[in-house]
Amino acid sequence: MPPGLTFEAWRHIGRNLNTITNSSGWWLGDWLVYGQNRFPDRYRVVIEETSLDYQTLRNYAWVVRRFPVSRRRDGLSLQHHAETAALPEDEQDRWLELAERGKWSTRRLRKEIRQARELPAETAEKDARTKVIVSLHIDRKDLWTQAAQAAEMPLLDWITKILDEAAVAGE
């Protein structure tokens, strides 16, 4: 850095370096995709040229294919886009919009997506199951257990089957 650099000039350099850093993954990915059909040995050459590993380069190319230039968000990194790349396009756009508006880190975006995916499953599971407690005399439990064993079923599955059959017969 030149001596006597002002704070504003130093910040400006930092912003430019950040832009270059955030853009370099996109540039490498676009470069790889361009060379896909033209240069079959491109990964070997790129690994030698960049010292990046094969999987990193594959990830860049995969994300680039999922996000044409028109869908990329300048305010978010390639890593933000990578977090959503496996989702359908409408979900990608929704999550990237939230991340951009909220100035989320990639870690925060990953966490929000994970939590959103877990919630519906938990809710569905809670809604789909009801716990029933039955107090039985020990003789009845033994009788039911023997019947379940004769049917080659676990006791709870046997009870559910018998109750379902009774419910259908009673309709």
Backbone hydrogen bonds, N-H to C=O, Kabsch-Sander energy under -0.5 kcal/mol:
donor,donor_aa,acceptor,acceptor_aa,energy
5,L,2,P,-1.0
10,W,6,T,-2.6
11,R,7,F,-2.7
12,H,8,E,-2.3
13,I,9,A,-2.2
14,G,10,W,-2.1
15,R,11,R,-2.6
16,N,12,H,-2.3
17,L,13,I,-2.7
18,N,14,G,-2.5
19,T,15,R,-2.4
20,I,16,N,-2.4
21,T,17,L,-2.8
22,N,18,N,-3.0
23,S,19,T,-1.8
24,S,20,I,-2.0
25,G,21,T,-0.7
26,W,22,N,-0.5
27,W,23,S,-2.7
28,L,24,S,-2.8
29,G,25,G,-2.6
30,D,26,W,-3.1
31,W,27,W,-2.5
32,L,28,L,-2.6
33,V,29,G,-2.6
34,Y,30,D,-2.4
35,G,31,W,-1.8
36,Q,32,L,-0.6
36,Q,33,V,-1.0
39,F,35,G,-2.7
42,R,39,F,-1.9
45,V,41,D,-1.8
46,V,42,R,-3.1
47,I,43,Y,-2.7
48,E,44,R,-1.9
49,E,45,V,-2.4
50,T,46,V,-3.0
51,S,47,I,-2.0
57,L,53,D,-2.0
58,R,54,Y,-2.5
59,N,55,Q,-2.5
60,Y,56,T,-2.3
61,A,57,L,-2.3
62,W,58,R,-2.5
63,V,59,N,-2.5
64,V,60,Y,-2.5
65,R,61,A,-2.1
66,R,62,W,-1.5
67,F,63,V,-1.4
71,R,68,P,-2.4
72,R,68,P,-0.7
72,R,69,V,-1.0
74,D,72,R,-0.7
76,L,73,R,-1.9
81,H,77,S,-1.8
82,A,78,L,-2.6
83,E,79,Q,-1.8
84,T,80,H,-0.8
84,T,81,H,-0.9
85,A,81,H,-1.0
87,L,84,T,-2.1
91,E,88,P,-0.6
92,Q,88,P,-2.5
93,D,89,E,-2.7
94,R,90,D,-1.9
95,W,91,E,-2.8
96,L,92,Q,-2.7
97,E,93,D,-2.2
98,L,94,R,-2.1
99,A,95,W,-2.6
100,E,96,L,-2.5
101,R,97,E,-2.8
102,G,98,L,-2.6
103,K,99,A,-0.6
103,K,100,E,-0.6
104,W,99,A,-2.2
109,L,105,S,-2.4
110,R,106,T,-2.6
111,K,107,R,-2.3
112,E,108,R,-2.7
113,I,109,L,-2.5
114,R,110,R,-2.5
115,Q,111,K,-2.6
116,A,112,E,-2.2
117,R,113,I,-2.1
118,E,114,R,-1.9
119,L,115,Q,-2.2
121,A,117,R,-0.8
122,E,118,E,-2.5
123,T,119,L,-3.1
124,A,120,P,-2.9
125,E,121,A,-2.5
126,K,122,E,-2.6
127,D,123,T,-2.6
128,A,124,A,-2.3
129,R,125,E,-0.9
132,V,130,T,-0.5
134,V,132,V,-0.5
136,L,134,V,-0.6
140,R,137,H,-0.7
141,K,137,H,-2.0
142,D,138,I,-2.3
143,L,139,D,-2.2
144,W,140,R,-2.8
145,T,141,K,-2.6
146,Q,142,D,-2.3
147,A,143,L,-2.1
148,A,144,W,-2.5
149,Q,145,T,-2.3
150,A,146,Q,-2.3
151,A,147,A,-1.8
152,E,149,Q,-1.2
153,M,148,A,-2.8
158,W,154,P,-2.5
159,I,155,L,-2.8
160,T,156,L,-2.3
161,K,157,D,-2.4
162,I,158,W,-2.7
163,L,159,I,-2.6
164,D,160,T,-2.6
165,E,161,K,-2.6
166,A,162,I,-2.3
167,A,163,L,-2.3
168,V,164,D,-2.4
169,A,165,E,-2.4
170,G,166,A,-1.7
171,E,168,V,-1.0
